[in-house]
Amino acid sequence: MRPESPFCPALVAWGNAWLAGHVGLDEAVDHAETVGGPAVVGAVSLRGYLADLRSDGLTELRLALPAPGDPLGLSGPPEFNSAAIDAGEAVVAVLPERCLGLVPSPDLRGSSYVGVRLAVHESRPARHDLPSMAEAEQELSAAIRSATEALTAVDGPAQDRPDQLGRAGGELAPGYPGRAHRLSALAARLAAVLRMADERGLTSGQIATRGAALRELDRAVRRALVAAHHAIFEPLRNQ
């Protein structure tokens, strides 16, 4: 799986909406599987696995969107971090006495079957240095300004603008505040722009200039998506 496959964001958004009582388990799993196809954890369906975790005291799902050199949302151990970075995404299930890390990979069991297989790792408690929505919004705004200045100074092949991309994902589930919905949608559209960026026709200096701007924007986009997907519980944490 790669970050452009938003299975983990969908699982976190709809899983947390289920845990908060806004949707049922069936609806949550249906939305996650609409993104990636049928999901299994070992020999157990995702629906059955989540029900078992709930019985064990599951309180929330945390999103990790790491990249090499930026383990966003990860706190170890190394085996889990490495698998999550390779996948570009992961989910941390928070239970009373432990945390579990879920890392997706394509489940290809035939020419026509496409689904998701989740590997389970031991995980450490969620990091507390993740951005709030306010912090993520400020970082994203600064990164957009910086990237715009850098990219407009570089002549190269025309790139698609965000308003030409149509729907780019980023939808959250019921129960999330409107601010989180807006932040997630903006970050998802910018992520689509980043995926479409290429370096054809640029000099090495232009590539370096644009690459630095895009890396900064990529980091801000991932932090915004993580903050938005955790926002359903943010008011409770601040009480």
N, C-alpha and C positions, 0 to 999 in steps of 0.2 A: 504494500500500500504506500501511497505517497500523499503529501499534504493536499494535492489537488483532488484526491478522493476523500470527501468530507465525512467518512463514516464515523470517526471518533467524535467530531463536533456534533453530529446528529445524535449519536448515542448519549452524549453528555447532556445535550439540551433536552431531549425528550425523556431521558432517564431521570434527570433532576425534576422535570415537571411531574413525572409519575411519583417520585419520592415526596414531593411537596403537595401531592393530592390534587393536582390540576387535571391530570389525564389518567386513564387506566393503563395497566401494564400492556395489554394487547395493543392499544393505540401507540404507546411509546415504541414498542418493538417493531410494529408495522412501519413506522416512520423511519427508524434506523435502517431497517432492511430494504426499504424503498431506495435508499442511497447505495447500498453495497450488495444487496442480494441476501439470501438466507444466511444467517450467522450461527455458528456453532462454537462451543467452548469444550474442547475434547470431543466426547460423544454426546454432549448435552446441548440442547437448543439454547439460544440466547434467552428466550423467554423463561425456560426452566432454570437457567443459571441465575438470572436476576432474581427470580422468586426465591431461590435458595439463599442468595446473598441477603435479601430483605429479611428472611427468617433469622439470619445470623446477625442482624442489626445494622445493615447497610444504611448509612445516613446521607451520603452524597457521592456524586461522581465528579472527578476533577479532570480537566483537559490538559494534556501536554502536547505542545507543538514544537518539538525541539529541532535544531539544525546543528550541524557540526560547529563546535565552538560556542554554542548557545543552547544549553540544556533546559529550555523554557518548560517549566512545569515538572521537572524531574528532580528527585532528591536521592536517587540510588535505590538499591545497590548497583554496582557497575554493570552487572549482567542485564538488568532491566534497562538501564540507561542506554547501553549499547544497542539493544534490540529496538528500543523506541526511536533512537536517532536514525537507525537504518530505515525504519518504517516511515519516519517523518511525523508520526502521530502516535498517541497512546491515551489510555484512560486509567486513572487511579481511582479504585473503589475504596472508599473510606469506611472502615468498620470500627467497632469500639476498641478492639485490642490489636488491630493490625490493619495494614493496607495491602491491596493487591493491584498489580499493574497488568493491564490487558493490552496486548500489542496485536494489531490486525495484520493479516497477510491474505492474499488471494486464495480462495478455496476452489481449485479447478479439478473436478472429479469427472471429467468427460468433456466431449466436444461442445455440449450445449449448457452444462451446469456452471454457473458462476456465482460464487458466494464469498463469504468472509469467514476465516478461521481465526479465532482469538487465542493466543498463547497467554498463559497465566504466569506471572512472575511475582515473587515477593517484592514489596515496595516499602519504602520508608514513608513516614508521614509527609503530607503535602507541605511544600515550602511556603513560608509566610512572607517571602519577598516578592510575590507576584503582584502585578499592578492592579490597583483599583480601576474602576471605569474612568474616574476623573483623571488619574495619572495616564492611563492609556490614551484617552482622548487628546491630552496635551502632547504626548509623544507622537501620536499619529499626525496631528496638525503640523508639528514642527518638521516631521519627516517629509510630509507632502510638500511643504514650502521648500525645503532643501532639495528634494528630488526635482521639483519643477524648475528651480533655478539652474540646477546642473544639466537637466535634460534639454531645456530650451537653448542652452548654450552649445549643444552638440548637434551638428548637422548629420543626418543619417536617414535611413529608410523610414518612411512614415509608419507610425504605430497606431493601432486602434485606440481610440479614446474610450474612457470608461462609459460614456453615455452611448456608445455604439455596441456595447457588449450584451445588452439585454439582461436577463436574469442571470446572476452569477452565484446564486446560493446565499448562505449566510442567515437563512431564516431560523429564528429561535422558536421555542415551543410556548404554549400558553403558560402564563404565570410569570414570565420575565417582564421587567419594567420596560416601558417604551424606549427609554434611553439606551438600554442594552440592545433592543431590536435595531435601532438606528445605527449604533456603533458596529454591530456585527455585519449588517448589510453593507455598510461603507467599506469595512475591512475586506469582506469577501469580494467586492467589486475590484478593489485595488489588488487583491491577490490574483484575480483573473488577468489584470493588466500585467502584473509581474510575470505570469506564466507565458504571456504572449510576446514579451520583450525578447529581442534577439540582437545579435551583434554584427549582422551582415552589413558590409559596406562601410564599416568604421575603421579608423586608424587605431593603432595600439593606444595612443594617448586618449582618444575618444572613448575607447572601450574601458580604460581605467577610470575615467571621469564618470561614465554612466554606471559602471559596475559598483563603485563606492556608493553612489546615490541609491541604486536599487537594493543593495545590501542593507542600508539603513532603513529604507522603506519596508523591506521584507521583515526585518526585526520588529518594527513598529506595528505592522499588520498582524503578525503572529501574537504579539502581546495584547493587541486590541481584541482579537478573537478569543483569547484565553480569558481576559477580563470580562467580556460580554457573556461568555458561557458560564461563568461563576457568579454572575450578578443576581441570580434568583435567590441566593442565600446571603448576599452582601448585607442587606438591612439587618438580618438576624445577627451577623457577626459584629455589627457596629453598635448593638444595643448594650 
